[in-house]
Amino acid sequence: MLADVLKFSPISSVVRLFATRPYWLWLVLVGVLVVMADWLYLEYGMGYDSMAFGDVYDYWQDSLEWREPYDAFHMPGYAFSLALLRGATLGALPPTTILLFTTLVAFAIATIAAYRLTAIDESSTARALGVLAVALFVLWPMVGVTYVAYPIADMFGMAPLLIAIWFLKSRQSLPGGLVLGLTLIAHKGMWPFAILVMLAHLMTKRDPASLAAVVVMLVPVSVIWIMGAAHHDSTFWLLSSNLDFEFQSTNALPVFDGLLGSFISGGVSGIGKGTMIGGVALLAIAVVVQSWRAPKDDDRRWYALALGAAILTLVVLLNEREVWVIVRFGRLLAIPLAWYFGPLLLANLDRLPMAKSGLIGALSVLVISQIAFGYYVSRIWVYDPI
């Protein structure tokens, strides 16, 4: 009887998701080592103090005030976790250790989820696709490693989103809705992704369980919203800051202010930022087109469409001041890129003599981009934020 219960329970799904596999285990270990190397590079090589100012400092302050989780800019999930670990260790650990450890745990979970979403079986091809997805996710141009070593809430928001996609893709509506609910209170940047992922699920599975999953998803953020409305005496307290700071045009452009405004602002930083955002937008378009053309019975297509559409929504709406978030969250495209373009790459590796050299060269460029961006963050960004 117990075996039958576990067979169909969400617990068994979690066990299957994180079942020990040598491939993902080694991928996580290598990823953590790469992040730690980047952290050492920033901390000691560049002398960068992530706690001096900015989002990392703000999240730590939020964790000290966890009893009143009503920050208008940051959702409380990350701060709650920091406060929980601080309490569990009786305050013995310094803030930087707690921040880095929490982010590394989220990073490890996200890496496993990225692998399991693409390596759907134990075939060599599936494993290769899983490795490809993880490599692209971890080494996403410029920000892949840096925004883990610099411990803000990005990875804390992306990890539950990827787990939710795994649940929903496996037709487990309620666990998926519950984890999406955690995603919504982990990071505001995940809102368009979570909403579109749930819509993708409803396109593939329409039953009472799916509708219940929508309700479950909305409960945590609704509680925070209602409590914060009483605290701030404002119904729209959770949105007003974003409308003013992130969506209000900085260059008199009603849409595409972030993309076009980056080029308008000029300079190496502006042109580089605009180029990166444009590149991510093109990748999102490629994912949307390819997934739309996929067979109707492909259970991945709606989730790929959701991720691509979420990126493009941010490209249209975000202003120049906040548009860099598109590059940061663009790494979520690693999964649909591996789904739909990975098989072509693997086929060319065997067929074209130069393909392997090209892949090694591309990976080398991605690694170098992490080092270059680390230098930018520690020596330039502190004076001229991107």
Secondary structure, DSSP 8 states (H G I E B T S, - for coil): -HHHHHHHSHHHHHHHHT---HHHHHHHHHHHHHHHHHHHIIIIIS---TTSSHHHHHHHHHHHTTTS---SSS-SHHHHHHHHHHHHTTT-S-HHHHHHHHHHHHHHHHHHHHHHHH--SSSHHHHHHHHHHHHHHHT-TTTTTHHHHS--SHHHHHHHHHHHHHHHHTT-HHHHHHHHHHHHTT-GGGHHHHHHHHHHHHHH--SHHHHHHHHHHHHHHHHHHHHHHHHHT-TTHHHHHHHHHTSS-SSS-SSSHHHHHHHHH-HHHHHHHHHHHHHHHHHHHHHHHHHHTS-TT-TTHHHHHHHHHHHHHHHHH--TTTTTHHHHHGGGGHHHHHHHHHHHHHHHHHH-TTHHHHHHHHHHHHHHHHHHHHHHIIIIITTS--
